[in-house]
């Protein structure tokens, strides 16, 4: 059997690095892809360092691939297609699909196959389930760099915007302006928000937040963020809060700054060993009509095609997120290391182009 190389988790929370595995064969609805470009993510680092991941599992869940082989039931995706890879690639059959919960098809986080139930994009080859439903052909006018960002950074950031149900003129706070939060800023601006306040610290991300549509940026190292935001709004509470970063206590900050009837939309990830401790006073004893919601990023072909339409028509340029460009399959390890905490101030998102 032919073999391939990949970078991933060897022993969960203990060791990670290069490994050799058999090249998989696609099933009837599946496609075998090779990487064209991959984007290492902090989630890859967390999977290696902190989570009880699958042993001997190749990491990587976002990027662009080339279709090398397709299963007998694949009809739309063709060998040779250059395709955007979503982080969420569910099996599009089952009860959760009918319920509109494709992200959790098969159970909690069940739509996340890459680098969990299946080897991910850091391998020389990888399988995509339900290829016709999950892969989106990259159209003319969309660069490889831009297409690599739609499957996680953009769709996750925009999922927070959709969860918040942004309306024209809303005053919105985006807490955490890393790459996902910056895409929440961009999506909130596209949705027609009025005042849009970002919360972050790094000079580079604060500047990018302004470029993507933030009217103000608050630095969490300069004092209580709620007090700073209330000073900006003349002590008027805000309509919507999107949490794209922070700690388990950030939800209390969100409750303190959002108005009665407002929405708090969470897309941040947290350590499963931690607990949320919501203060009764901050949460308005849970009778303030505030909606607290959260969601995993949307995946699938239809979603990615729509996001790439925004890029093609010039409404969104996600490539400002890419701060480091590496070349060659072996550079995946270097890109992975760039996402380790604490990150270099200059790093937002690296891309590895094959």
C-alpha positions in Angstrom: 0.0 0.0 0.0 1.3 3.5 -0.9 2.1 5.7 2.0 2.1 9.5 2.7 3.5 12.0 5.2 1.5 14.1 7.6 1.9 16.4 10.6 -0.3 15.9 13.6 -1.0 14.4 17.0 1.1 11.3 17.9 0.0 10.9 21.5 -2.7 13.3 22.7 -1.3 16.2 24.9 2.1 14.5 24.9 3.7 14.4 21.5 3.0 15.7 18.0 5.0 15.9 14.8 5.5 14.1 11.4 4.1 10.6 10.8 3.7 8.2 7.9 0.4 6.6 7.1 -1.3 4.8 4.2 -2.9 6.8 1.5 -6.7 6.4 2.0 -9.1 5.3 -0.7 -12.3 7.4 -1.1 -15.7 5.8 -0.4 -18.7 6.1 -2.7 -19.6 9.7 -1.7 -16.0 10.8 -0.8 -13.2 12.6 -2.6 -9.4 12.2 -2.1 -7.7 15.6 -2.2 -4.1 16.8 -1.9 -3.3 20.2 -0.4 -2.8 23.3 -2.5 -2.6 25.6 0.5 -3.2 25.1 4.2 -3.6 27.6 7.1 -2.5 26.4 10.5 -4.9 27.5 13.3 -4.8 27.9 17.0 -7.3 25.0 17.1 -4.6 22.7 15.7 -2.3 23.7 18.5 -5.1 23.2 21.1 -5.8 19.8 19.6 -2.2 18.8 20.0 -1.5 20.4 23.4 -4.7 20.3 25.5 -7.5 18.1 24.1 -8.0 14.4 24.2 -7.6 14.1 20.4 -7.4 10.9 18.4 -3.9 9.4 18.5 -1.8 9.3 15.3 -4.2 11.8 13.8 -3.1 14.2 11.1 -4.1 17.8 11.9 -5.4 20.7 9.7 -9.0 21.7 8.8 -8.8 24.7 6.5 -7.3 25.5 3.1 -7.5 24.7 -0.6 -7.2 21.3 -2.2 -6.9 19.6 -5.5 -9.2 16.7 -6.2 -7.2 13.6 -7.0 -9.8 10.8 -7.0 -13.6 10.7 -6.4 -16.0 7.9 -5.3 -18.5 6.2 -7.5 -21.5 8.3 -6.2 -19.7 11.7 -6.6 -21.3 13.6 -9.6 -20.5 17.3 -9.4 -16.9 17.4 -8.1 -14.3 16.3 -10.7 -10.7 15.1 -10.6 -8.5 18.2 -11.0 -10.9 20.7 -9.5 -9.3 23.2 -7.1 -11.6 23.4 -4.1 -12.1 25.4 -0.9 -12.1 23.1 2.2 -14.6 23.9 5.0 -13.7 23.2 8.6 -17.2 21.6 9.0 -17.7 18.7 6.5 -20.8 16.7 7.7 -22.5 13.7 6.3 -25.5 15.4 4.8 -27.9 12.6 5.7 -29.6 12.1 9.1 -32.0 13.7 11.6 -29.8 16.7 12.5 -29.6 17.7 8.8 -33.4 17.8 8.7 -33.4 19.9 11.9 -31.0 22.4 10.4 -28.1 21.4 12.6 -25.5 20.3 10.0 -22.7 21.4 12.3 -23.7 18.7 14.8 -24.8 16.0 12.4 -24.2 12.7 14.3 -24.0 14.5 17.7 -22.2 17.4 19.4 -19.5 18.7 17.0 -20.3 15.7 14.7 -19.8 17.7 11.5 -16.2 18.3 12.3 -14.5 15.4 10.6 -11.1 16.8 9.5 -8.3 16.2 12.1 -10.8 14.4 14.4 -12.7 11.5 12.8 -10.6 11.7 9.7 -7.0 12.8 9.0 -6.8 16.5 8.2 -5.3 18.8 5.6 -1.7 18.6 6.9 -1.3 15.3 5.1 -0.1 14.8 1.5 -3.6 13.4 0.9 -6.9 13.6 2.8 -10.5 12.4 2.5 -13.5 14.8 2.3 -16.8 13.1 3.1 -19.9 13.9 1.0 -17.7 15.7 -1.5 -20.6 17.1 -3.7 -22.1 18.8 -0.6 -18.9 19.9 1.1 -16.4 21.0 -1.5 -16.7 24.4 -3.3 -14.8 24.9 -6.6 -12.7 28.1 -6.4 -14.1 30.4 -9.1 -12.1 32.7 -11.3 -11.5 36.0 -9.5 -10.9 34.4 -6.1 -7.3 33.9 -5.2 -5.9 30.7 -3.5 -5.2 32.9 -0.4 -8.7 34.2 -0.2 -10.3 30.8 -0.8 -8.2 29.3 2.0 -9.8 31.6 4.5 -13.5 31.0 3.7 -13.7 27.6 5.3 -13.0 28.6 8.8 -11.9 32.2 9.5 -14.7 33.9 7.5 -17.5 31.4 8.1 -16.8 31.4 11.8 -16.6 35.2 12.1 -19.8 35.5 10.0 -21.6 32.9 12.1 -21.1 35.1 15.1 -22.7 38.0 13.1 -25.7 35.8 12.1 -26.1 34.6 15.7 -26.2 38.3 16.9 -28.8 39.1 14.2 -27.2 42.4 13.4 -29.7 45.1 12.2 -29.1 48.4 10.4 -27.7 51.0 12.8 -27.1 48.6 15.7 -24.3 49.5 18.1 -22.2 46.3 18.3 -19.1 45.2 20.3 -16.8 42.5 19.0 -14.7 41.2 21.8 -11.5 39.6 20.5 -10.1 40.8 17.2 -7.9 37.9 16.1 -8.5 36.6 12.6 -12.0 35.3 13.5 -13.0 38.4 15.4 -11.7 40.6 12.5 -14.1 38.7 10.2 -16.9 39.3 12.7 -16.1 43.0 12.4 -16.1 42.8 8.6 -19.4 40.8 8.6 -21.0 43.2 11.1 -20.1 46.2 8.9 -21.5 44.4 5.8 -24.8 43.8 7.8 -25.1 47.6 8.3 -24.2 48.2 11.9 -23.9 51.8 13.1 -21.3 52.1 15.8 -18.9 49.1 15.8 -16.5 48.7 18.7 -13.6 46.2 18.6 -11.8 45.0 21.7 -8.2 43.9 21.4 -4.7 44.8 22.1 -2.2 44.3 19.3 -1.5 47.3 17.2 -1.7 45.3 13.9 -5.1 43.8 14.7 -6.5 47.2 16.0 -5.5 48.8 12.7 -7.1 46.0 10.7 -10.3 46.2 12.7 -10.5 49.9 11.6 -9.9 48.8 8.0 -12.7 46.2 8.2 -15.2 48.7 9.6 -14.7 49.3 13.3 -15.5 52.8 14.3 -13.7 52.5 17.6 -11.2 50.1 19.2 -10.9 49.5 23.0 -7.7 48.0 24.5 -8.3 45.5 27.3 -4.9 46.3 28.8 -5.9 49.9 29.4 -8.7 49.2 32.0 -12.1 47.6 32.3 -13.5 47.2 28.8 -17.1 47.8 29.9 -16.2 51.1 31.5 -14.3 52.1 28.4 -17.2 51.2 26.1 -19.7 52.9 28.3 -17.6 56.1 28.1 -17.7 55.9 24.3 -21.5 55.4 24.2 -22.3 58.0 26.8 -23.3 55.2 29.1 -25.8 53.8 26.7 -25.7 50.0 26.7 -25.1 48.3 23.3 -27.5 46.3 21.1 -25.3 43.3 20.4 -22.1 41.7 21.6 -20.1 39.1 19.6 -17.6 37.2 21.7 -14.7 36.0 19.5 -12.0 35.7 22.2 -11.3 36.2 25.9 -11.8 33.9 28.9 -14.7 32.2 30.6 -15.4 35.4 32.4 -15.9 37.4 29.2 -19.6 36.5 29.1 -20.0 38.5 32.3 -18.5 41.6 30.6 -20.9 41.0 27.7 -23.9 40.9 30.0 -22.7 44.1 31.7 -22.6 46.1 28.5 -25.6 44.8 26.5 -29.0 46.4 26.8 -32.3 44.7 27.8 -33.5 42.7 24.8 -30.0 42.6 23.3 -28.1 39.6 22.0 -24.8 38.0 23.1 -23.4 35.8 20.4 -20.4 33.5 21.2 -18.1 31.9 18.7 -15.0 31.7 21.0 -13.6 28.3 22.0 -12.9 27.4 25.6 -11.0 24.8 27.6 -13.4 22.0 28.4 -11.9 21.7 31.9 -13.1 25.2 32.8 -16.5 26.5 34.0 -18.7 29.5 33.2 -19.6 31.4 36.3 -22.3 33.9 35.3 -22.9 36.6 37.9 -26.6 36.9 38.7 -26.4 40.7 38.8 -24.5 41.0 35.6 -27.0 38.7 33.8 -30.0 40.7 35.1 -31.2 37.6 37.0 -31.9 36.2 33.5 -35.1 38.2 33.2 -33.7 41.0 31.1 -34.7 39.5 27.8 -31.1 39.2 26.7 -30.5 36.3 24.3 -27.2 34.4 25.0 -26.4 32.2 22.0 -23.4 30.4 20.4 -22.7 28.4 17.4 -20.2 26.4 15.6 -19.2 27.7 12.2 -21.4 26.8 9.2 -19.8 24.5 6.7 -20.7 22.9 3.3 -20.5 23.8 -0.3 -23.4 26.3 -0.4 -22.0 28.4 2.4 -18.5 28.5 0.9 -19.8 29.4 -2.6 -21.8 32.3 -1.1 -18.7 33.6 0.8 -16.5 33.4 -2.3 -19.2 35.4 -4.1 -18.5 38.3 -1.6 -14.8 38.1 -2.4 -15.3 37.9 -6.2 -17.5 41.0 -6.2 -15.0 43.0 -4.1 -17.2 43.3 -1.0 -14.6 41.5 1.2 -10.8 41.1 1.1 -9.9 38.5 3.7 -6.3 38.3 2.6 -5.3 41.2 4.9 -5.4 38.5 7.6 -2.4 36.6 6.1 0.7 37.9 7.7 3.2 35.1 6.8 3.5 33.2 3.5 5.4 29.9 3.6 6.2 27.6 0.6 6.5 23.9 0.6 4.8 21.0 2.4 7.6 20.7 5.0 6.8 24.3 6.1 3.6 23.1 7.8 5.5 22.5 11.0 6.8 26.1 10.9 3.3 27.4 10.4 2.0 25.3 13.2 4.7 26.6 15.5 3.7 30.2 14.6 0.3 29.6 16.2 1.6 28.5 19.5 0.9 30.8 22.5 2.2 33.3 23.1 2.3 34.3 19.4 4.6 36.7 17.8 3.0 40.2 17.7 3.3 40.1 13.9 1.4 36.8 13.4 -2.3 36.9 12.6 -2.6 34.0 10.1 0.1 32.1 8.3 -0.5 30.3 5.0 1.5 27.4 3.6 1.4 27.2 -0.2 2.5 23.9 -1.7 
